[in-house]
Amino acid sequence: MAKRRRSRIYLKCGRWYGDFRDLGGRLEALIPNGEKRATTDGDVATDLATKRVKVLEAKRRGIGLIGIGEVDGLGKFAEYHLQRKQQLGEATDWTLNGVQLALERACEFFGADTLLTKIAVTDVQDWATWLRRYPGRNGRATLGDGAVRHHLNALSNLYRRAIGEHKLPLGSNPVAAWDNGKPRGRPQEARWLEVHEAALLLEAAKTYRVTTGYTDDDQDYEAIGDLHALVATHLLTGGRPAEVRGLLRTDINFDRKTVTFRPNHVSEPQDGAKKRV
């Protein structure tokens, strides 16, 4: 009969410690994140000990350097990666939404619990093929090569963080290891309005009327007061819809001939103020 081991955790001077020597570890204080001393809560101690066991067991299986990606899987590390990007101001909310969507699709294909070290170059290539069949937006039947490349870049950036934080060894990025044949978008010439076309659009916005309802004899029509100003601001600045809608009177400087886009409670936050003449 196998010898029954004693409890993994034990009390010492009112605080909890763990014994991990059978897994190649040692006697360790069970300290929650943000604290300096071992916990006094038995439930918290049990949870910390369980996580530590996972780390040590993974190390014994030869995974290598241990970190969030290996222990909690792609889904958990993706959440952490997005939080860090936001905390460090690496991207605007607009960009983060796109990165989050790409990583959600990665979790959908690979599995949220899949370890980062288990995703090989061939798996990434299969994902790219799968993405090419994914329903697109704006009337596209499937995602184009440009959109697929954005997905690959988002996953590659996640691996670069894991490597940079020493959670993965160098050379473990399967996207970067894919040398040739990555999907690439086809550059297209930008479509701009000619001056006379922009003038015609502005005039249409100025004179456009909408139906407000029926009277006994006829229909009532009224102009959309802000339509002309919104269209003109879009044309003159190239701002995104959220940026233009979030402009305040103080953001317009006629003396300097500038329009300043800045984070506020109306528009989506951007990284820093951006000025366009």
N, C-alpha and C positions, 0 to 999 in steps of 0.2 A: 504494500500500500504506500502511495506517495506521501511524503511528509507534507502536512498542511502548514503553509507559511502564516506568520502572524499578520496582523493588520498592516496595511501599507502606510497609514498615517498614525501619528501618536502625539499626545499632549506633552508639553514640557514647559513648566512655569506658566501655564495658562495659554500657551500659544501652540499652533499646530505645525508639525514637521512631517516630512515624508522620507521613507526608506526606499531608495531605488537602487541599492547595491546589486540586487539580483539581475538588473537590466544593464549593468555597466555604469550606473550612476553612483550616487553617494547619499549620505544623510543631508537633506536640504530643508531649509526653512521655506514654508509655503507662503510666499509674499504676493499679495494681489498687486496689479498694476497701479502705479501712483502712490504706493505705500512703501515704507522703509522697513517695516517689521513684519514678522509672521502673523497671519490672521488668527483671530480668536473665535472665528465662526467655523463650526464643523462642516456645514454644507459647502461653504466657500473652499475650505481645505480639500474636501473630496473632489470638487470640480477641478481645482488646480492640480491635484495629484493625477487625475485622469488625463488631463492634457499633457502633463509631463511624461506619463507612461507612453502616450502616443509618440512623442518626440523621440524617446529613447528606443522604442521598438522600431521606429522608422530608421533610426541610425543603425541599429543592428542588422536591418535588412540591406544595408549598404546603399542607401539613397544618397549619402554624401552630406554636404552642408545642409543643415536643417533650418527651415524658416517657415513663414506663414504659408507660402505656396505649397510646400510638400505636405504640411500637416493638415491644412484645412481645404486644400484643393483649389481649382481654378476659380470657382465662384467667390470664395472668401477672399482670395488674393485680389480679384478684380474689384471687389468692394473697397478693400484697403487702398488699392492703386488709385481709384477715383477720388477717394477722400484726400489722399496726399496731393493729387494734382490740384484739387480745389484749395487745400490749405496753403500750398506753395504758390498759388496763382499762376500755374503753368498753362492754364487755358481758360477761356471765357465759359460761361454757362452754356452758350450756344454750341461751342465745340465739345464740351463735356457731354452734352446730350447725345451727340453723334458717337463719341467714344463709348458711352454706356450702351448704346444700341448695338454697336459692333461686338462688344464683349458679351452682351446677352446672347447674341447669335452664336458666339464661340462656345458659350456654356450649353446652348441648345444642341450643338453638334458634338462637342467633345464630352459633355457631361460636367456639371458643376463640381462634382466631387473628384474629378480626375486630377491626379498630381501633375504639376507642371513638368516634372522630369519624365513623365510617361508620354508626352506629346512629341512625336518625331516629325521629321521633314515630310515624310510620306503622308502623315496625318494632316499636316497643314495643306499639302497639295490636294488631298481629298476634300478638305474643307472649302478650298477655293472652287473646286468643281461643284460642290453642293451649293455654294453661294451663287454661282452662275445660274442656278435653277430657282433661286429664291425670288418670290414676287417683288417687283419693283414698284416705284411710286411714279406719280405724274404721268400715268398712262403707259409706262414701260411694263412689258410683260415680265421681264426678269431683271435682276441687277446687272448693270454694265461692268466692263472690266475696270473702269475708274473707281466705281463704288466698291468692288471686290478688293482692289488695292488699298483703299482706305481701311477696310476691315483688317487686312493683313498688317498694315502699319500700326493700327491700334493694338493688336496682339503683340507685335514686336516691341512696342513701347513698354508694354507691361513686363515683358521678359527683361528689358534693359533695366527697369527699376529693380526687379528681383536680383539681377546680377550686381547692380550697383550697390545694393544694400547687403551684399554677401549672403543672400538667401539661396543663390544658385551659383555653381562654379562658372568660370569664364568658358565661352564657347557652347553654352547650353541653350542658346536662342534658336529654335528650329526655323523661324521665319528668316532670320539672317543667314542661316545655313543653306537656304534654298537659293542656289546660285543663278540659274537661268530659267527663263520661262514664267516668271511671275507676271500676273495680269497687270496691264498698264493701260490707263485711260488714253483715249485719242484726243490730242489737243485740237480744239476748234476755235475758229475766229469768233471773237466776241461780237455780239449783235448790238449795235448802238443806234439810237434814233438820230436821224439827221435833224438839223436845226429847224427846218420847216415842219418836220413831223412832230418834234417836241412842242413847237408853237401851236400846232393844230390840236395836240392833246391837251395843252393847257387851256385853250379856248373852249374845247369841249367840256372840260371840267368846270369851267366858269359858268357855262350856260346850261349845264345838265340840270334837269328837273326830275323830281320823283313824285309819284302819285301819293297823296295823303289820304284819299278816301273819296267817296261818292257823295255828291249833293243831289238835290232833286233834279236839277237841270244839267249839271255838268260835273266834271271831275275837278278836284283841287290839286294844284301842283305847287311845289316849293323847291327852292334850291337847297343843295347840301352845302352849308356854310363853310365847312372846313375842307371840302374836297379839293378845291383849287390850291389851297395852301399846302395840303399834304402832298399832292402830285408834284407841285413846284419844288418842294423841299427834297423829295426823292430824286427828281431830275438834277437838281443843282448840287446835291451833296453825295449822292450814291449811297445814302444811309440805308441800313436794314429797316424793315417795317417796325420792329420793336424800338430801335434807336430813334426813329423819326417820331413815333407816337409818344416817346418819353421826353421829348424836348420841352424845356421850360423857356419862359420869356428871357430869363437871365442867361440862357445858353446862346442867344443871338447877339452878336456884337456888330452893329452896322458900321461903326467907326473903323474897326479892324477888318471888316468884311470876313468874319469867321463864324462858323457854327461849331459848337463844342458838344460832342456826345460824351456823356458821363453817366456813371451808375446812379440811379435814383429809384424811388418806390414804384415808378410806372414802367420804365424800361427794364430789360434784362440786364444784369450787371455785366460790365465789360472790363477788360484789364486796362485800367487807366483811361484817362480822357483822350479822345481822338478828335482832332480838328481837321476840318476840310473847308477850303475856301470856296 
